[in-house]
Amino acid sequence: MSTQLDPLSLSADLLYAVKTEGDTDWLQDHLATLEQAHLKRALATREGKLAFWLNCYNAYAQLLLEADPSSLEGSLLQRWKFVSRDRIPIGGVWLSLNDIEHGLLRCSKHPWGLGYLPRLLPSSFEREFRLPACDPRIHFAISHGAEHCPPVTVYSPADVDAELDIVVEWFLEENVGYDPEGDVATIPRLFRRYRGDFGGARGIIGFLREYNGIPAGARPSLEYEKASRPPDLEFDLELEELRP
């Protein structure tokens, strides 16, 4: 049996190579041919799964865009295919960006279920390797929901929670407004699209307080930023966040 490289190091090295325009082919080959038993041992912890799948998502999103730069410029259907096609080989299984985001990182939640509906018929691979619960901080780590996003970070299991906290605080400082006189917080629309991930309105307010988006003890009413495009094109805003 050939010796296999550590999956966590492979995912980190792949994202670093993408960021620095290095050679990614050999890293992709190793990830594609990982034995699932080896992957299971490497992803035995929540932190390991979180770091691995964040690195994989961010790396492959850019690789797929580089391979087909026009993929986000066609019809809405074409853009949906970009995130839903199975073009990412990991551990002998073909995955899509949607599989990684909604299946593995969000613990099998439906992409359009407002954070409340489960993803239908998750595969055995998804059930084995998904996070044990949805961590809403992932929405900021994969750059959804804002025109100005923090730099993509290469995550490691040892530091992933602290790094996610930093990304969330940066995002909220840049994108959340609070009016103390009216006691109103204006927040990005991703909180509406994934409100179940945060625990509804009460959970969103608690999240904003925890990460210094609003003052401690504040209980504001919530307003969502006005859409910069018609509602039926909101999906475009998410896809555009994948652009380098």
Protein Blocks (a to p, Z undefined) as FASTA:
>chain_A
ZZdddfklmmmmmmmmmmnopafklmmmmmmmocfklmmmmmmpfklmmmmmmmmmmmmm
mmmmmmmmmlmmmcfklmmmmmmpccbdgehiacdfklmmmmmmnoopafklnomacceh
iafklmmmmcfbdcfklmmmnogaiabdcddddddfklmmmmmmmmmmmmmmmmpccdfk
lopacddfklmmmmmmnopjklmmmmmmmnopacehiacdddddddfbdfklmmmmmmmm
mpZZ
